[in-house]
Amino acid sequence: MDFDAVWERIVRCEGEEFKMVKGKIFTYRIIGGAVVPEHTGFPLSKSEFIKAYNMGELRNPGQISKKVMGSSYVYAILTDPKIK
């Protein structure tokens, strides 16, 4: 699958609820091409999502934690049925 299609879905789902592995619910905004989770206010660039996406099938956030900033958020978004 093409990452551009995944990114389009991420952008379209701005403001919708996503669930982290431990059950925490969050939403995000898209600001300047970055995902900004409501709880952190810290921007996660598109490149972080590309890095995780290029790792193939994601099994848990720990798999990407040393290589991707905001791994719990990135994992929750990329593995959500709305995005996958």
PDB file with one MODEL, atoms N, CA, C and O in Angstrom:
MODEL        1
ATOM      1  N   MET A   1       0.847  -1.183   0.000  1.00  0.00           N
ATOM      2  CA  MET A   1       0.000   0.000   0.000  1.00  0.00           C
ATOM      3  C   MET A   1       0.888   1.241   0.000  1.00  0.00           C
ATOM      4  O   MET A   1       1.978   1.239   0.572  1.00  0.00           O
ATOM      5  N   ASP A   2       0.427   2.256  -0.623  1.00  0.00           N
ATOM      6  CA  ASP A   2       1.125   3.518  -0.755  1.00  0.00           C
ATOM      7  C   ASP A   2       0.957   4.355   0.519  1.00  0.00           C
ATOM      8  O   ASP A   2      -0.166   4.535   0.990  1.00  0.00           O
ATOM      9  N   PHE A   3       2.057   4.867   1.078  1.00  0.00           N
ATOM     10  CA  PHE A   3       1.953   5.660   2.302  1.00  0.00           C
ATOM     11  C   PHE A   3       1.131   6.922   2.096  1.00  0.00           C
ATOM     12  O   PHE A   3       0.474   7.378   3.032  1.00  0.00           O
ATOM     13  N   ASP A   4       1.146   7.497   0.908  1.00  0.00           N
ATOM     14  CA  ASP A   4       0.363   8.714   0.671  1.00  0.00           C
ATOM     15  C   ASP A   4      -1.114   8.485   0.967  1.00  0.00           C
ATOM     16  O   ASP A   4      -1.784   9.377   1.488  1.00  0.00           O
ATOM     17  N   ALA A   5      -1.627   7.307   0.643  1.00  0.00           N
ATOM     18  CA  ALA A   5      -3.035   6.984   0.933  1.00  0.00           C
ATOM     19  C   ALA A   5      -3.246   6.886   2.446  1.00  0.00           C
ATOM     20  O   ALA A   5      -4.278   7.320   2.959  1.00  0.00           O
ATOM     21  N   VAL A   6      -2.280   6.322   3.150  1.00  0.00           N
ATOM     22  CA  VAL A   6      -2.366   6.225   4.607  1.00  0.00           C
ATOM     23  C   VAL A   6      -2.362   7.630   5.207  1.00  0.00           C
ATOM     24  O   VAL A   6      -3.174   7.937   6.081  1.00  0.00           O
ATOM     25  N   TRP A   7      -1.456   8.478   4.742  1.00  0.00           N
ATOM     26  CA  TRP A   7      -1.375   9.842   5.266  1.00  0.00           C
ATOM     27  C   TRP A   7      -2.684  10.604   5.002  1.00  0.00           C
ATOM     28  O   TRP A   7      -3.138  11.360   5.861  1.00  0.00           O
ATOM     29  N   GLU A   8      -3.274  10.416   3.858  1.00  0.00           N
ATOM     30  CA  GLU A   8      -4.566  11.068   3.568  1.00  0.00           C
ATOM     31  C   GLU A   8      -5.622  10.649   4.582  1.00  0.00           C
ATOM     32  O   GLU A   8      -6.408  11.482   5.034  1.00  0.00           O
ATOM     33  N   ARG A   9      -5.650   9.374   4.945  1.00  0.00           N
ATOM     34  CA  ARG A   9      -6.612   8.909   5.958  1.00  0.00           C
ATOM     35  C   ARG A   9      -6.288   9.513   7.322  1.00  0.00           C
ATOM     36  O   ARG A   9      -7.200   9.875   8.065  1.00  0.00           O
ATOM     37  N   ILE A  10      -5.010   9.627   7.660  1.00  0.00           N
ATOM     38  CA  ILE A  10      -4.620  10.253   8.929  1.00  0.00           C
ATOM     39  C   ILE A  10      -5.130  11.689   8.966  1.00  0.00           C
ATOM     40  O   ILE A  10      -5.688  12.124   9.974  1.00  0.00           O
ATOM     41  N   VAL A  11      -4.945  12.416   7.889  1.00  0.00           N
ATOM     42  CA  VAL A  11      -5.408  13.803   7.818  1.00  0.00           C
ATOM     43  C   VAL A  11      -6.928  13.866   7.926  1.00  0.00           C
ATOM     44  O   VAL A  11      -7.459  14.709   8.648  1.00  0.00           O
ATOM     45  N   ARG A  12      -7.629  12.990   7.221  1.00  0.00           N
ATOM     46  CA  ARG A  12      -9.101  12.980   7.248  1.00  0.00           C
ATOM     47  C   ARG A  12      -9.658  12.646   8.627  1.00  0.00           C
ATOM     48  O   ARG A  12     -10.756  13.083   8.971  1.00  0.00           O
ATOM     49  N   CYS A  13      -8.918  11.880   9.416  1.00  0.00           N
ATOM     50  CA  CYS A  13      -9.412  11.450  10.733  1.00  0.00           C
ATOM     51  C   CYS A  13      -9.044  12.416  11.865  1.00  0.00           C
ATOM     52  O   CYS A  13      -9.227  12.101  13.041  1.00  0.00           O
ATOM     53  N   GLU A  14      -8.531  13.579  11.506  1.00  0.00           N
ATOM     54  CA  GLU A  14      -8.228  14.601  12.507  1.00  0.00           C
ATOM     55  C   GLU A  14      -9.467  14.839  13.380  1.00  0.00           C
ATOM     56  O   GLU A  14     -10.575  15.007  12.869  1.00  0.00           O
ATOM     57  N   GLY A  15      -9.266  14.850  14.686  1.00  0.00           N
ATOM     58  CA  GLY A  15     -10.355  15.104  15.628  1.00  0.00           C
ATOM     59  C   GLY A  15     -11.116  13.861  16.058  1.00  0.00           C
ATOM     60  O   GLY A  15     -11.909  13.927  16.997  1.00  0.00           O
ATOM     61  N   GLU A  16     -10.898  12.736  15.401  1.00  0.00           N
ATOM     62  CA  GLU A  16     -11.564  11.491  15.800  1.00  0.00           C
ATOM     63  C   GLU A  16     -10.796  10.845  16.950  1.00  0.00           C
ATOM     64  O   GLU A  16      -9.625  11.149  17.179  1.00  0.00           O
ATOM     65  N   GLU A  17     -11.468   9.957  17.664  1.00  0.00           N
ATOM     66  CA  GLU A  17     -10.845   9.298  18.802  1.00  0.00           C
ATOM     67  C   GLU A  17     -10.021   8.083  18.376  1.00  0.00           C
ATOM     68  O   GLU A  17     -10.416   7.304  17.509  1.00  0.00           O
ATOM     69  N   PHE A  18      -8.869   7.955  19.017  1.00  0.00           N
ATOM     70  CA  PHE A  18      -7.989   6.815  18.829  1.00  0.00           C
ATOM     71  C   PHE A  18      -7.665   6.262  20.207  1.00  0.00           C
ATOM     72  O   PHE A  18      -7.729   6.984  21.202  1.00  0.00           O
ATOM     73  N   LYS A  19      -7.317   4.978  20.267  1.00  0.00           N
ATOM     74  CA  LYS A  19      -7.075   4.319  21.542  1.00  0.00           C
ATOM     75  C   LYS A  19      -5.664   3.744  21.582  1.00  0.00           C
ATOM     76  O   LYS A  19      -5.245   3.011  20.687  1.00  0.00           O
ATOM     77  N   MET A  20      -4.946   4.095  22.642  1.00  0.00           N
ATOM     78  CA  MET A  20      -3.598   3.563  22.842  1.00  0.00           C
ATOM     79  C   MET A  20      -3.691   2.146  23.405  1.00  0.00           C
ATOM     80  O   MET A  20      -4.762   1.719  23.834  1.00  0.00           O
ATOM     81  N   VAL A  21      -2.591   1.427  23.405  1.00  0.00           N
ATOM     82  CA  VAL A  21      -2.553   0.031  23.849  1.00  0.00           C
ATOM     83  C   VAL A  21      -3.133  -0.123  25.261  1.00  0.00           C
ATOM     84  O   VAL A  21      -3.872  -1.072  25.525  1.00  0.00           O
ATOM     85  N   LYS A  22      -2.804   0.793  26.156  1.00  0.00           N
ATOM     86  CA  LYS A  22      -3.275   0.685  27.548  1.00  0.00           C
ATOM     87  C   LYS A  22      -4.658   1.314  27.749  1.00  0.00           C
ATOM     88  O   LYS A  22      -5.109   1.466  28.884  1.00  0.00           O
ATOM     89  N   GLY A  23      -5.332   1.681  26.653  1.00  0.00           N
ATOM     90  CA  GLY A  23      -6.701   2.146  26.744  1.00  0.00           C
ATOM     91  C   GLY A  23      -6.917   3.649  26.760  1.00  0.00           C
ATOM     92  O   GLY A  23      -8.060   4.102  26.703  1.00  0.00           O
ATOM     93  N   LYS A  24      -5.865   4.422  26.835  1.00  0.00           N
ATOM     94  CA  LYS A  24      -6.001   5.876  26.849  1.00  0.00           C
ATOM     95  C   LYS A  24      -6.556   6.342  25.496  1.00  0.00           C
ATOM     96  O   LYS A  24      -6.044   5.975  24.438  1.00  0.00           O
ATOM     97  N   ILE A  25      -7.603   7.148  25.556  1.00  0.00           N
ATOM     98  CA  ILE A  25      -8.235   7.695  24.347  1.00  0.00           C
ATOM     99  C   ILE A  25      -7.650   9.073  24.077  1.00  0.00           C
ATOM    100  O   ILE A  25      -7.441   9.860  25.001  1.00  0.00           O
ATOM    101  N   PHE A  26      -7.387   9.359  22.818  1.00  0.00           N
ATOM    102  CA  PHE A  26      -6.872  10.679  22.445  1.00  0.00           C
ATOM    103  C   PHE A  26      -7.397  11.074  21.069  1.00  0.00           C
ATOM    104  O   PHE A  26      -7.864  10.239  20.293  1.00  0.00           O
ATOM    105  N   THR A  27      -7.307  12.342  20.799  1.00  0.00           N
ATOM    106  CA  THR A  27      -7.570  12.877  19.461  1.00  0.00           C
ATOM    107  C   THR A  27      -6.322  13.644  19.048  1.00  0.00           C
ATOM    108  O   THR A  27      -5.404  13.824  19.848  1.00  0.00           O
ATOM    109  N   TYR A  28      -6.290  14.091  17.810  1.00  0.00           N
ATOM    110  CA  TYR A  28      -5.153  14.884  17.354  1.00  0.00           C
ATOM    111  C   TYR A  28      -5.609  15.931  16.351  1.00  0.00           C
ATOM    112  O   TYR A  28      -6.696  15.855  15.779  1.00  0.00           O
ATOM    113  N   ARG A  29      -4.736  16.909  16.163  1.00  0.00           N
ATOM    114  CA  ARG A  29      -4.927  17.923  15.128  1.00  0.00           C
ATOM    115  C   ARG A  29      -3.766  17.801  14.150  1.00  0.00           C
ATOM    116  O   ARG A  29      -2.688  17.316  14.496  1.00  0.00           O
ATOM    117  N   ILE A  30      -4.003  18.243  12.946  1.00  0.00           N
ATOM    118  CA  ILE A  30      -2.922  18.330  11.951  1.00  0.00           C
ATOM    119  C   ILE A  30      -2.517  19.795  11.881  1.00  0.00           C
ATOM    120  O   ILE A  30      -3.329  20.666  11.567  1.00  0.00           O
ATOM    121  N   ILE A  31      -1.257  20.048  12.176  1.00  0.00           N
ATOM    122  CA  ILE A  31      -0.739  21.415  12.138  1.00  0.00           C
ATOM    123  C   ILE A  31       0.559  21.405  11.349  1.00  0.00           C
ATOM    124  O   ILE A  31       1.529  20.760  11.746  1.00  0.00           O
ATOM    125  N   GLY A  32       0.577  22.115  10.242  1.00  0.00           N
ATOM    126  CA  GLY A  32       1.791  22.223   9.437  1.00  0.00           C
ATOM    127  C   GLY A  32       2.345  20.886   8.986  1.00  0.00           C
ATOM    128  O   GLY A  32       3.562  20.708   8.949  1.00  0.00           O
ATOM    129  N   GLY A  33       1.495  19.956   8.648  1.00  0.00           N
ATOM    130  CA  GLY A  33       1.960  18.657   8.168  1.00  0.00           C
ATOM    131  C   GLY A  33       2.399  17.713   9.268  1.00  0.00           C
ATOM    132  O   GLY A  33       3.034  16.695   8.991  1.00  0.00           O
ATOM    133  N   ALA A  34       2.072  18.033  10.518  1.00  0.00           N
ATOM    134  CA  ALA A  34       2.417  17.162  11.648  1.00  0.00           C
ATOM    135  C   ALA A  34       1.152  16.795  12.415  1.00  0.00           C
ATOM    136  O   ALA A  34       0.168  17.535  12.407  1.00  0.00           O
ATOM    137  N   VAL A  35       1.194  15.655  13.069  1.00  0.00           N
ATOM    138  CA  VAL A  35       0.109  15.213  13.946  1.00  0.00           C
ATOM    139  C   VAL A  35       0.437  15.730  15.344  1.00  0.00           C
ATOM    140  O   VAL A  35       1.536  15.511  15.855  1.00  0.00           O
ATOM    141  N   VAL A  36      -0.532  16.422  15.960  1.00  0.00           N
ATOM    142  CA  VAL A  36      -0.321  16.953  17.308  1.00  0.00           C
ATOM    143  C   VAL A  36      -1.369  16.342  18.236  1.00  0.00           C
ATOM    144  O   VAL A  36      -2.518  16.783  18.247  1.00  0.00           O
ATOM    145  N   PRO A  37      -0.974  15.315  19.026  1.00  0.00           N
ATOM    146  CA  PRO A  37      -1.918  14.696  19.955  1.00  0.00           C
ATOM    147  C   PRO A  37      -2.367  15.705  21.021  1.00  0.00           C
ATOM    148  O   PRO A  37      -1.576  16.512  21.509  1.00  0.00           O
ATOM    149  N   GLU A  38      -3.649  15.635  21.363  1.00  0.00           N
ATOM    150  CA  GLU A  38      -4.209  16.605  22.301  1.00  0.00           C
ATOM    151  C   GLU A  38      -3.530  16.576  23.667  1.00  0.00           C
ATOM    152  O   GLU A  38      -3.416  17.626  24.300  1.00  0.00           O
ATOM    153  N   HIS A  39      -3.083  15.438  24.142  1.00  0.00           N
ATOM    154  CA  HIS A  39      -2.524  15.343  25.485  1.00  0.00           C
ATOM    155  C   HIS A  39      -1.111  15.888  25.590  1.00  0.00           C
ATOM    156  O   HIS A  39      -0.668  16.258  26.677  1.00  0.00           O
ATOM    157  N   THR A  40      -0.401  15.942  24.476  1.00  0.00           N
ATOM    158  CA  THR A  40       1.004  16.344  24.549  1.00  0.00           C
ATOM    159  C   THR A  40       1.259  17.721  23.955  1.00  0.00           C
ATOM    160  O   THR A  40       2.086  18.475  24.468  1.00  0.00           O
ATOM    161  N   GLY A  41       0.562  18.049  22.888  1.00  0.00           N
ATOM    162  CA  GLY A  41       0.854  19.293  22.183  1.00  0.00           C
ATOM    163  C   GLY A  41       2.162  19.215  21.417  1.00  0.00           C
ATOM    164  O   GLY A  41       2.585  20.199  20.810  1.00  0.00           O
ATOM    165  N   PHE A  42       2.816  18.041  21.439  1.00  0.00           N
ATOM    166  CA  PHE A  42       4.094  17.853  20.768  1.00  0.00           C
ATOM    167  C   PHE A  42       3.852  17.358  19.343  1.00  0.00           C
ATOM    168  O   PHE A  42       3.210  16.324  19.157  1.00  0.00           O
ATOM    169  N   PRO A  43       4.352  18.072  18.335  1.00  0.00           N
ATOM    170  CA  PRO A  43       4.113  17.650  16.950  1.00  0.00           C
ATOM    171  C   PRO A  43       4.906  16.406  16.561  1.00  0.00           C
ATOM    172  O   PRO A  43       6.104  16.301  16.823  1.00  0.00           O
ATOM    173  N   LEU A  44       4.210  15.474  15.935  1.00  0.00           N
ATOM    174  CA  LEU A  44       4.837  14.266  15.397  1.00  0.00           C
ATOM    175  C   LEU A  44       4.831  14.401  13.883  1.00  0.00           C
ATOM    176  O   LEU A  44       3.775  14.367  13.250  1.00  0.00           O
ATOM    177  N   SER A  45       6.000  14.552  13.316  1.00  0.00           N
ATOM    178  CA  SER A  45       6.102  14.826  11.886  1.00  0.00           C
ATOM    179  C   SER A  45       5.689  13.624  11.047  1.00  0.00           C
ATOM    180  O   SER A  45       5.719  12.481  11.504  1.00  0.00           O
ATOM    181  N   LYS A  46       5.313  13.904   9.839  1.00  0.00           N
ATOM    182  CA  LYS A  46       4.946  12.862   8.886  1.00  0.00           C
ATOM    183  C   LYS A  46       6.077  11.853   8.747  1.00  0.00           C
ATOM    184  O   LYS A  46       5.820  10.664   8.555  1.00  0.00           O
ATOM    185  N   SER A  47       7.308  12.302   8.841  1.00  0.00           N
ATOM    186  CA  SER A  47       8.455  11.399   8.686  1.00  0.00           C
ATOM    187  C   SER A  47       8.486  10.326   9.767  1.00  0.00           C
ATOM    188  O   SER A  47       8.975   9.225   9.513  1.00  0.00           O
ATOM    189  N   GLU A  48       7.978  10.612  10.967  1.00  0.00           N
ATOM    190  CA  GLU A  48       7.911   9.597  12.025  1.00  0.00           C
ATOM    191  C   GLU A  48       6.937   8.488  11.625  1.00  0.00           C
ATOM    192  O   GLU A  48       7.190   7.310  11.876  1.00  0.00           O
ATOM    193  N   PHE A  49       5.835   8.870  11.010  1.00  0.00           N
ATOM    194  CA  PHE A  49       4.852   7.892  10.553  1.00  0.00           C
ATOM    195  C   PHE A  49       5.415   7.059   9.392  1.00  0.00           C
ATOM    196  O   PHE A  49       5.166   5.857   9.297  1.00  0.00           O
ATOM    197  N   ILE A  50       6.167   7.715   8.524  1.00  0.00           N
ATOM    198  CA  ILE A  50       6.787   6.996   7.398  1.00  0.00           C
ATOM    199  C   ILE A  50       7.780   5.958   7.922  1.00  0.00           C
ATOM    200  O   ILE A  50       7.801   4.825   7.442  1.00  0.00           O
ATOM    201  N   LYS A  51       8.607   6.341   8.911  1.00  0.00           N
ATOM    202  CA  LYS A  51       9.579   5.398   9.484  1.00  0.00           C
ATOM    203  C   LYS A  51       8.865   4.162  10.026  1.00  0.00           C
ATOM    204  O   LYS A  51       9.270   3.033   9.747  1.00  0.00           O
ATOM    205  N   ALA A  52       7.808   4.378  10.798  1.00  0.00           N
ATOM    206  CA  ALA A  52       7.069   3.252  11.388  1.00  0.00           C
ATOM    207  C   ALA A  52       6.393   2.424  10.304  1.00  0.00           C
ATOM    208  O   ALA A  52       6.423   1.194  10.351  1.00  0.00           O
ATOM    209  N   TYR A  53       5.794   3.081   9.347  1.00  0.00           N
ATOM    210  CA  TYR A  53       5.102   2.393   8.253  1.00  0.00           C
ATOM    211  C   TYR A  53       6.069   1.493   7.483  1.00  0.00           C
ATOM    212  O   TYR A  53       5.723   0.373   7.108  1.00  0.00           O
ATOM    213  N   ASN A  54       7.262   1.988   7.257  1.00  0.00           N
ATOM    214  CA  ASN A  54       8.263   1.234   6.496  1.00  0.00           C
ATOM    215  C   ASN A  54       8.839   0.039   7.254  1.00  0.00           C
ATOM    216  O   ASN A  54       9.570  -0.763   6.672  1.00  0.00           O
ATOM    217  N   MET A  55       8.522  -0.091   8.536  1.00  0.00           N
ATOM    218  CA  MET A  55       8.984  -1.236   9.319  1.00  0.00           C
ATOM    219  C   MET A  55       8.118  -2.468   9.082  1.00  0.00           C
ATOM    220  O   MET A  55       8.411  -3.545   9.603  1.00  0.00           O
ATOM    221  N   GLY A  56       7.068  -2.316   8.310  1.00  0.00           N
ATOM    222  CA  GLY A  56       6.206  -3.463   8.020  1.00  0.00           C
ATOM    223  C   GLY A  56       5.119  -3.624   9.063  1.00  0.00           C
ATOM    224  O   GLY A  56       4.688  -2.649   9.679  1.00  0.00           O
ATOM    225  N   GLU A  57       4.678  -4.855   9.261  1.00  0.00           N
ATOM    226  CA  GLU A  57       3.583  -5.118  10.203  1.00  0.00           C
ATOM    227  C   GLU A  57       3.996  -4.721  11.616  1.00  0.00           C
ATOM    228  O   GLU A  57       5.030  -5.158  12.121  1.00  0.00           O
ATOM    229  N   LEU A  58       3.179  -3.893  12.238  1.00  0.00           N
ATOM    230  CA  LEU A  58       3.474  -3.432  13.594  1.00  0.00           C
ATOM    231  C   LEU A  58       2.744  -4.313  14.598  1.00  0.00           C
ATOM    232  O   LEU A  58       1.534  -4.520  14.501  1.00  0.00           O
ATOM    233  N   ARG A  59       3.504  -4.833  15.571  1.00  0.00           N
ATOM    234  CA  ARG A  59       2.923  -5.729  16.575  1.00  0.00           C
ATOM    235  C   ARG A  59       2.672  -5.030  17.907  1.00  0.00           C
ATOM    236  O   ARG A  59       1.741  -5.381  18.631  1.00  0.00           O
ATOM    237  N   ASN A  60       3.504  -4.038  18.229  1.00  0.00           N
ATOM    238  CA  ASN A  60       3.339  -3.285  19.476  1.00  0.00           C
ATOM    239  C   ASN A  60       4.180  -2.017  19.398  1.00  0.00           C
ATOM    240  O   ASN A  60       5.086  -1.926  18.570  1.00  0.00           O
ATOM    241  N   PRO A  61       3.887  -1.030  20.257  1.00  0.00           N
ATOM    242  CA  PRO A  61       4.644   0.224  20.182  1.00  0.00           C
ATOM    243  C   PRO A  61       6.113   0.069  20.550  1.00  0.00           C
ATOM    244  O   PRO A  61       6.947   0.857  20.103  1.00  0.00           O
ATOM    245  N   GLY A  62       6.446  -0.943  21.364  1.00  0.00           N
ATOM    246  CA  GLY A  62       7.838  -1.172  21.726  1.00  0.00           C
ATOM    247  C   GLY A  62       8.709  -1.501  20.530  1.00  0.00           C
ATOM    248  O   GLY A  62       9.910  -1.231  20.526  1.00  0.00           O
ATOM    249  N   GLN A  63       8.100  -2.079  19.530  1.00  0.00           N
ATOM    250  CA  GLN A  63       8.816  -2.446  18.300  1.00  0.00           C
ATOM    251  C   GLN A  63       9.420  -1.219  17.615  1.00  0.00           C
ATOM    252  O   GLN A  63      10.456  -1.316  16.956  1.00  0.00           O
ATOM    253  N   ILE A  64       8.769  -0.072  17.774  1.00  0.00           N
ATOM    254  CA  ILE A  64       9.226   1.136  17.083  1.00  0.00           C
ATOM    255  C   ILE A  64       9.749   2.211  18.039  1.00  0.00           C
ATOM    256  O   ILE A  64      10.180   3.273  17.589  1.00  0.00           O
ATOM    257  N   SER A  65       9.718   1.950  19.355  1.00  0.00           N
ATOM    258  CA  SER A  65      10.002   2.997  20.346  1.00  0.00           C
ATOM    259  C   SER A  65      11.395   3.606  20.258  1.00  0.00           C
ATOM    260  O   SER A  65      11.569   4.782  20.578  1.00  0.00           O
ATOM    261  N   LYS A  66      12.379   2.843  19.838  1.00  0.00           N
ATOM    262  CA  LYS A  66      13.739   3.389  19.774  1.00  0.00           C
ATOM    263  C   LYS A  66      14.022   4.122  18.472  1.00  0.00           C
ATOM    264  O   LYS A  66      15.046   4.792  18.338  1.00  0.00           O
ATOM    265  N   LYS A  67      13.112   3.993  17.512  1.00  0.00           N
ATOM    266  CA  LYS A  67      13.349   4.589  16.195  1.00  0.00           C
ATOM    267  C   LYS A  67      12.354   5.690  15.833  1.00  0.00           C
ATOM    268  O   LYS A  67      12.600   6.473  14.916  1.00  0.00           O
ATOM    269  N   VAL A  68      11.231   5.754  16.551  1.00  0.00           N
ATOM    270  CA  VAL A  68      10.157   6.677  16.183  1.00  0.00           C
ATOM    271  C   VAL A  68       9.743   7.499  17.402  1.00  0.00           C
ATOM    272  O   VAL A  68       9.409   6.941  18.447  1.00  0.00           O
ATOM    273  N   MET A  69       9.767   8.818  17.266  1.00  0.00           N
ATOM    274  CA  MET A  69       9.289   9.687  18.345  1.00  0.00           C
ATOM    275  C   MET A  69       7.778   9.528  18.469  1.00  0.00           C
ATOM    276  O   MET A  69       7.074   9.398  17.468  1.00  0.00           O
ATOM    277  N   GLY A  70       7.289   9.539  19.705  1.00  0.00           N
ATOM    278  CA  GLY A  70       5.859   9.413  19.933  1.00  0.00           C
ATOM    279  C   GLY A  70       5.324   8.056  19.521  1.00  0.00           C
ATOM    280  O   GLY A  70       4.216   7.946  18.997  1.00  0.00           O
ATOM    281  N   SER A  71       6.118   7.026  19.761  1.00  0.00           N
ATOM    282  CA  SER A  71       5.790   5.692  19.255  1.00  0.00           C
ATOM    283  C   SER A  71       4.408   5.194  19.678  1.00  0.00           C
ATOM    284  O   SER A  71       3.733   4.538  18.885  1.00  0.00           O
ATOM    285  N   SER A  72       3.975   5.483  20.887  1.00  0.00           N
ATOM    286  CA  SER A  72       2.660   5.018  21.328  1.00  0.00           C
ATOM    287  C   SER A  72       1.541   5.644  20.507  1.00  0.00           C
ATOM    288  O   SER A  72       0.564   4.981  20.160  1.00  0.00           O
ATOM    289  N   TYR A  73       1.695   6.926  20.201  1.00  0.00           N
ATOM    290  CA  TYR A  73       0.696   7.619  19.386  1.00  0.00           C
ATOM    291  C   TYR A  73       0.767   7.161  17.929  1.00  0.00           C
ATOM    292  O   TYR A  73      -0.259   6.895  17.304  1.00  0.00           O
ATOM    293  N   VAL A  74       1.966   7.073  17.405  1.00  0.00           N
ATOM    294  CA  VAL A  74       2.154   6.642  16.017  1.00  0.00           C
ATOM    295  C   VAL A  74       1.585   5.241  15.828  1.00  0.00           C
ATOM    296  O   VAL A  74       0.879   4.975  14.855  1.00  0.00           O
ATOM    297  N   TYR A  75       1.896   4.350  16.762  1.00  0.00           N
ATOM    298  CA  TYR A  75       1.393   2.975  16.694  1.00  0.00           C
ATOM    299  C   TYR A  75      -0.139   2.954  16.744  1.00  0.00           C
ATOM    300  O   TYR A  75      -0.785   2.290  15.933  1.00  0.00           O
ATOM    301  N   ALA A  76      -0.707   3.683  17.699  1.00  0.00           N
ATOM    302  CA  ALA A  76      -2.173   3.699  17.847  1.00  0.00           C
ATOM    303  C   ALA A  76      -2.859   4.190  16.581  1.00  0.00           C
ATOM    304  O   ALA A  76      -3.896   3.657  16.188  1.00  0.00           O
ATOM    305  N   ILE A  77      -2.296   5.187  15.951  1.00  0.00           N
ATOM    306  CA  ILE A  77      -2.898   5.740  14.733  1.00  0.00           C
ATOM    307  C   ILE A  77      -2.722   4.779  13.566  1.00  0.00           C
ATOM    308  O   ILE A  77      -3.693   4.472  12.874  1.00  0.00           O
ATOM    309  N   LEU A  78      -1.510   4.299  13.333  1.00  0.00           N
ATOM    310  CA  LEU A  78      -1.258   3.458  12.170  1.00  0.00           C
ATOM    311  C   LEU A  78      -1.978   2.103  12.220  1.00  0.00           C
ATOM    312  O   LEU A  78      -2.285   1.519  11.181  1.00  0.00           O
ATOM    313  N   THR A  79      -2.241   1.613  13.428  1.00  0.00           N
ATOM    314  CA  THR A  79      -2.881   0.290  13.530  1.00  0.00           C
ATOM    315  C   THR A  79      -4.385   0.373  13.720  1.00  0.00           C
ATOM    316  O   THR A  79      -5.053  -0.659  13.795  1.00  0.00           O
ATOM    317  N   ASP A  80      -4.930   1.577  13.801  1.00  0.00           N
ATOM    318  CA  ASP A  80      -6.374   1.730  13.943  1.00  0.00           C
ATOM    319  C   ASP A  80      -7.070   1.324  12.639  1.00  0.00           C
ATOM    320  O   ASP A  80      -6.575   1.635  11.555  1.00  0.00           O
ATOM    321  N   PRO A  81      -8.210   0.635  12.733  1.00  0.00           N
ATOM    322  CA  PRO A  81      -8.927   0.224  11.511  1.00  0.00           C
ATOM    323  C   PRO A  81      -9.295   1.378  10.567  1.00  0.00           C
ATOM    324  O   PRO A  81      -9.439   1.169   9.362  1.00  0.00           O
ATOM    325  N   LYS A  82      -9.448   2.591  11.112  1.00  0.00           N
ATOM    326  CA  LYS A  82      -9.775   3.749  10.265  1.00  0.00           C
ATOM    327  C   LYS A  82      -8.611   4.110   9.342  1.00  0.00           C
ATOM    328  O   LYS A  82      -8.809   4.699   8.279  1.00  0.00           O
ATOM    329  N   ILE A  83      -7.398   3.750   9.760  1.00  0.00           N
ATOM    330  CA  ILE A  83      -6.193   4.155   9.030  1.00  0.00           C
ATOM    331  C   ILE A  83      -5.576   3.016   8.239  1.00  0.00           C
ATOM    332  O   ILE A  83      -5.163   3.214   7.096  1.00  0.00           O
ATOM    333  N   LYS A  84      -5.507   1.833   8.820  1.00  0.00           N
ATOM    334  CA  LYS A  84      -4.829   0.699   8.171  1.00  0.00           C
ATOM    335  C   LYS A  84      -5.279   0.411   6.776  1.00  0.00           C
ATOM    336  O   LYS A  84      -4.775  -0.518   6.144  1.00  0.00           O
TER     337      LYS A  84
ENDMDL
END
